[in-house]
């Protein structure tokens, strides 16, 4: 690692540690004001464990220690949400406190009630966010494409991106996906990336492929790679697992379905740096297709819409953003992407970006929902 990168890492680590100290200082101060007893030698190590748990839990250890480190990773996952919201809430509390000083209001009394309010807001947000994450909704889109099909003139397509199967999102949530999708009786099921969350180990250990393999569609189930499949480093093993349950993973590939429409899937953008050959452009991938037939393109990260439209895609399906997962992060994703969630038309191309079915880090959603996309694709008669 280059010295500049080491210096940047240490700087970020210092800032993050200072922010966590600020949170801990507020919590211990509130407990002192309210008379709640605690032991500093226990409180501060536990806070440090939670603050760095998501990183500590990713350390590879021998089998007997793996359950402990999985628990630490889960603890650290939830703390990601607690960290962000408590830091913002305590900062707002301090701003109001500073504004009250000229009015002679008893600040210790304010600290007690304001600290309690922070805990109540944080607890309420955790409950609401958990509900939003674990109770998926179905978003329906009816899309018209001015092209003909040899078979059906109307196709039902189910799509679920960003499932993030791992230590937090497992078979219980996956069964919700299977139940709701199969109820649609879809012609196609499309999975636009991040089916697994980094490592494939919990996917195999908990036999999630058995549950995922229960997805049924008249013309098959198709997936593409997301950035997290690349992060885990088990792509070939993952693709073999998917193949064993009848799910085709498209890597810069396309298929003609029932002689009626094309389904194409790009490698994730991560391939541009992770693989020597990179990935094909949308134009290269879709070259040579019979553009009289509808073309559905999956690309995990919502980028380069114009290139996809110019290449002849009629429908582009993406995920990746989670719509920030919990507010106010959506303000950043909105600025980073041309479309970070929802639907838009790009010239003649329909674009849908899903907020995803699962979650990264904490299974918490504020200002977004766990969702499944149901598309009714109407073709020219």
Secondary structure as GFF3:
##gff-version 3
##sequence-region A 1 381
A	DSSP	alpha_helix	3	34	.	.	.	ID=ss1
A	DSSP	alpha_helix	40	56	.	.	.	ID=ss2
A	DSSP	alpha_helix	63	100	.	.	.	ID=ss3
A	DSSP	three_ten_helix	101	103	.	.	.	ID=ss4
A	DSSP	alpha_helix	107	134	.	.	.	ID=ss5
A	DSSP	beta_strand	137	148	.	.	.	ID=ss6
A	DSSP	beta_strand	154	159	.	.	.	ID=ss7
A	DSSP	alpha_helix	171	183	.	.	.	ID=ss8
A	DSSP	beta_strand	188	191	.	.	.	ID=ss9
A	DSSP	alpha_helix	201	205	.	.	.	ID=ss10
A	DSSP	alpha_helix	208	212	.	.	.	ID=ss11
A	DSSP	beta_strand	221	224	.	.	.	ID=ss12
A	DSSP	alpha_helix	227	232	.	.	.	ID=ss13
A	DSSP	alpha_helix	235	244	.	.	.	ID=ss14
A	DSSP	beta_strand	247	250	.	.	.	ID=ss15
A	DSSP	beta_strand	253	257	.	.	.	ID=ss16
A	DSSP	beta_strand	261	265	.	.	.	ID=ss17
A	DSSP	alpha_helix	271	274	.	.	.	ID=ss18
A	DSSP	alpha_helix	282	286	.	.	.	ID=ss19
A	DSSP	beta_strand	294	301	.	.	.	ID=ss20
A	DSSP	alpha_helix	305	311	.	.	.	ID=ss21
A	DSSP	beta_strand	315	319	.	.	.	ID=ss22
A	DSSP	three_ten_helix	322	324	.	.	.	ID=ss23
A	DSSP	alpha_helix	330	336	.	.	.	ID=ss24
A	DSSP	beta_strand	342	346	.	.	.	ID=ss25
A	DSSP	beta_strand	349	353	.	.	.	ID=ss26
A	DSSP	beta_strand	371	380	.	.	.	ID=ss27
###
